Amino acid sequence: MGLFDGCFLLSDYDGTVAGSDGVIAEETKEALRYFTSEGGLFTVSTGRSFQGFPFFSPDFINCPVLLANGALAYDYRAGKKVFFDYIDPDKGFLAVNTVIEAFPEVSVEMYGFGTTYCIHPNEMTLNHFGYQELDYRIIDRPEQAAPPWVKIMIGAGPQVGIEVQRYLDGRIDDPAYLATYMSFVELMKKGVNKGTGLKKLARFLGVKDENIYSVGDGYNDVDMLKASALSFCPSNGEPEALEAADVIVRSNSDGAVIDVIERLEKLRRGK
């Protein structure tokens, strides 16, 4: 039996398992190889869409990846979806039309499983697509975006983003937004987040709740951190994640995930 048999570790990608340069350090990969070689299950839980996550590696990821903030679990080895909690098309059309009617200056990104659509691309969206190296199709209205969509992102900037969230309150209940002060407002199927995705994937893998561990640095990681038996946040994480986590570890550029694995090793050895 391996030291980490039964352990399920999920890590956010950007700002957590990857360094500030967006690359997973070789030392981190080596620690993950050790974790999985000792029976641990490791995967990434990211806000990125399927088309925005080209980082799967069977070398150290040994179970399906959680994408789009928990809405999609994809088994890269088998080449198939494990589950896909997509936005109801009629509700999505209503939400987007409601937003762009009230805030015509914002951009709208609509993420299908394999295609990304954009209404009124602005500088924020272009930078976002450029960072992820995403191809996209410009459309004029949401009805031109073929459903289903795993998530919708409103590029509004921090101040307008808060106004968009306030405007949606009482008008749109499903899809629901991830509350944030950031430049984008993310809309997802009501009740779906990284926490629900974690639990759903754990059940699929047959993992007990007490063996679920997670590490993340952002506001969209809060539900995942709270749903774990023990959760970790890099020291340079966002305030919401730092508050939600049980343990603060080294920064993402100083081996946050290595720190997590070292702590889990001590826990498993009873030290």
C-alpha positions, 0 to 999 in steps of 0.5 A: 500500500502507498502512503497516499492511498485514498488521498484526493488532491485538487489544485487550482492551476493559475496562481497555484500549481503553476508559478507566476510565469504560468509554468509548473516548475520541475520540482513541483512535477517531481513532488506530484509524481511522488504523490501519485506513485504512492497511491494519491489521486491528483488533478487540476480544478481550474476556471479555464474552459476545455479549449483554454486548458492545454496543460494536461500531463499523464505524467502527474495528473492521474484522474479527470480534470475539473474545468470551467469552475467545476461545471465540466469534468473531462477524462483526457486519457479516455477522451470523454466528458465525465459530467457537463453541467451546462447553462440552460440555453433559454436562461443563458440567452435571457441573461446575456440579453438582459446584461447587454441591454443595460450595459452595452459597453461590456463584452460577453464571452460564451464558452461552448465545449469546443468553441468560444464566442464573443459579443463586443470584444473589448480590451479586457476580453482581447487580453484574456483570449491572448493570455489563454491563446484562445481562438474565438468567433465574434457574434452580434447576439447570444442566439448565434452562439451554439449551445450548450455553454459551460460558462459565460463571462462578462468583461466589465471592469471592477466598478461596472462589474459590481454594477452588473452583479447588483443589476442581476440580483432579483432579475436573473436567478439562473445562471448565477454569478460568482460574486467578485470585485474582479474585471470579469463577472462569471455566469454559470448554471445555478448551484455549480461551482468548484465545490460541487464539482469537487464532490461530484468528481470525488463520488465518481472516483469513490473517494471518501469526504475525509480524504479530499484535499484542495489548494487554490488562490482565488475567489473562485476557489472558495467553494472548493476550499470549503468543501474539502476535509483540509484546504490550503492557500498560497501565501500570495493568494487573494483575500477570499481564498486566504480566509477560506483555507485551513492552512496557508502555505508557501507562495505559488512561485515558491512551491505551494503544492510541494508544501502541501504534499510535504504537510500531507506526508507528515499527516499520513505518517502521524507526525 
